[in-house]
């Protein structure tokens, strides 16, 4: 679909490197270790009560067009929830 997939996580670059190798991830994984991006996009749990963690990213999908305009957003508080892939595909098709 002529797109670029990028993963963003608050984990360190070292953790992301191990994750990418373990799961054979074939797209870039970027570290948002200072949590600025996750916070700006509303995808940060300030406190994740269920586990007692602080500053954990939510599972989220963002479609951003070539002019850096946000065209689609999906985020969940439950990390076990998968994104609605049909909605993501439809948002990408509109670009």
C-alpha positions in Angstrom: 0.0 0.0 0.0 3.1 2.2 -0.4 3.4 2.8 3.4 6.0 2.7 6.0 5.4 0.8 9.2 7.2 2.0 12.3 6.9 0.6 15.9 7.3 3.0 18.8 7.8 1.9 22.4 8.9 3.5 25.6 11.4 0.6 26.0 15.1 1.2 25.5 16.9 0.7 22.2 18.5 -2.3 23.7 15.3 -3.9 24.7 13.8 -3.2 21.3 16.8 -4.7 19.6 16.3 -8.0 21.5 12.5 -7.9 20.8 13.1 -7.4 17.1 15.5 -10.3 16.9 13.3 -12.6 19.0 10.2 -12.0 16.9 12.0 -11.4 13.6 10.5 -7.8 13.2 11.2 -6.5 9.8 10.3 -2.8 10.3 12.0 -0.1 12.4 11.3 0.0 16.1 11.9 3.4 17.7 12.5 4.1 21.3 10.4 6.8 22.9 12.3 6.3 26.2 11.5 9.9 27.3 7.8 9.2 26.6 7.2 12.5 24.6 5.7 10.8 21.6 3.4 8.5 23.5 2.2 11.3 25.7 1.6 13.6 22.7 -0.5 11.0 20.9 -2.5 10.1 24.0 -1.0 6.6 24.1 0.6 6.6 27.5 -0.6 5.1 30.8 0.6 7.5 33.4 0.0 4.7 35.9 -1.0 1.2 34.7 -2.9 0.2 37.8 -3.3 -3.5 36.9 0.4 -4.1 37.2 1.6 -1.1 39.2 3.8 0.2 36.4 4.2 3.8 35.5 4.8 5.3 32.0 3.7 2.3 29.9 2.6 2.8 26.3 -0.9 1.7 25.3 -1.3 -0.6 22.3 -2.2 1.9 19.6 -2.2 2.4 15.8 -1.9 5.7 14.1 -2.1 6.4 10.3 -0.2 9.6 9.4 -0.2 10.8 5.9 2.7 12.2 3.9 2.0 15.7 5.1 2.2 14.5 8.8 -1.6 14.8 9.3 -3.1 12.2 11.6 -5.8 10.4 9.6 -6.7 7.5 11.9 -6.2 6.7 15.6 -6.9 3.6 17.6 -5.8 2.9 21.2 -6.8 0.5 23.9 -6.2 0.2 27.6 -6.0 -3.6 27.4 -2.8 -4.8 25.8 -4.4 -8.1 24.9 -6.8 -6.3 22.4 -5.7 -6.5 18.8 -6.4 -3.4 16.6 -9.2 -3.6 14.1 -7.1 -4.4 11.1 -9.9 -3.9 8.6 -10.3 -0.3 9.8 -6.5 0.3 9.6 -6.5 -1.1 6.1 -9.5 1.2 5.1 -7.7 4.2 6.5 -4.6 3.4 4.6 -6.6 2.9 1.4 -7.9 6.5 1.7 -4.4 8.0 1.6 
